[in-house]
């Protein structure tokens, strides 16, 4: 089930450019950790190092260590494909496969992992869609294209697709930034439910959202444009939003910059 | 998002526009829009007119010839338009055209798709640029040069392959070889495959390059390998584009003239074997006979051209139907 993430001394590069520098933190299992910070501070880049998606970008390179319980994600001989099956991801823009039905979208990850009986797939699809609070809305159109759903439904479909393979960790990269307030609320409620089963890390530009959904909050910042982003502090969300230990955090949260 | 209740009164609805009877129903248009609309509509209509003119011309001349045909135009294995009792039919030509094009497609489409995938998803950028350039060059070679290459190089070098096919698959009849020169349908098909490879590759490459990054990342994040990303995100998204690309290639294969005329050793028989020389295609037959044909002979050749025209229309229609059948899954609505 859910696993602990332990990052130490992690830097990530785009070619020669160092995007984030020397980040260390621990993410507890069955909790929600929010990453906040101004644009370009590297929070999305850091998120993508946690499931080895960063290195997919041309020139992308990572130094440092990410432990998932006892497993070193960047250890020699570790296959990134296996890592991504353990650490799921939801993206900023809803991206269901346009060529697949609702059903096939949810089943896509399972079909990668091997062959299942139709009844097994049916069960997982229903369970995942229920888990994503989408079942009641789509149960009558499982065979319709996933791209025909509304934006909020598509994003919940993507969450269903991600949790269908039972990952240990769920990464969310600004999952609500393309959604209206009602859909956002639905996703936030869902995050509260999902944290019973998964370790969740969410990047958000919306500080109220971080305050509402997360247990811990990490604040990232960069000294200047062209400088690498750094982790300024990570603490309990309540403390970050009431009494942060670093002045820059306070300034950001109170809206003095960013 | 803040969850506090919004208690403000709704904004007053804008006043409905006042309608002036007679004039207000038509929206104001700008000169630029009108000019562009005229140009776009005019081009569309012009295209339809050209197609209609071609069809009318072909049908008119063809009808004149077919009415004089002493044989059955569709089933006769003969092309004799000289005497007072002309006998000609397109059976052999239709068979040869379709068979050589099908062979070309069977060979070219998988290779073209593989090259396009390699260029877009596997090759380092340093390599993909030059390779794409070389493939573009293939498209620039004139078809008579392909024909000469086919007749002088390809035909003599087919003996090894033909012998092998005859040894192992000769019993099927389709690959039976009597040892004649390799100026046969299979050689023509292979040559056509080389000729249509660049267009299919180029169009497929463009399509594969336009697969949204976010769909590939969605597959990657589920733990897909590179091949699985291609299978889940790239190929389904590019499917209709690859079909269109294949249709462009098929159009060229169906109508290819000089290369076929140079390589094939034609006769007016349908050969069960793809390896024995003989057969013919519409375009090749027109090119070979047009020079010596009298007025009536030309009309007969035009009649065969009309059949090729109809075959091309049917093939294109079928392709469009295939694309339209899964339109809602095309990815265009993503």
Interface residues (C-beta under 8 A of the other chain):
Chain A: X51 X53 X56 X81 X82 X83 X84 X85 X88 X89 X91 X93 X95 X96 X97 X98 X99 X100 X101 X108 X109 X112 X113 X144 X145 X147 X148 X158 X161 X162 X165 X181 X184 X185 X206 X208 X209
Chain B: X1 X2 X3 X212 X214 X215 X217 X218 X219 X220 X221 X222 X223 X224 X225 X228 X232 X233 X236 X237 X239 X326 X328 X329 X330 X331 X332 X333 X334
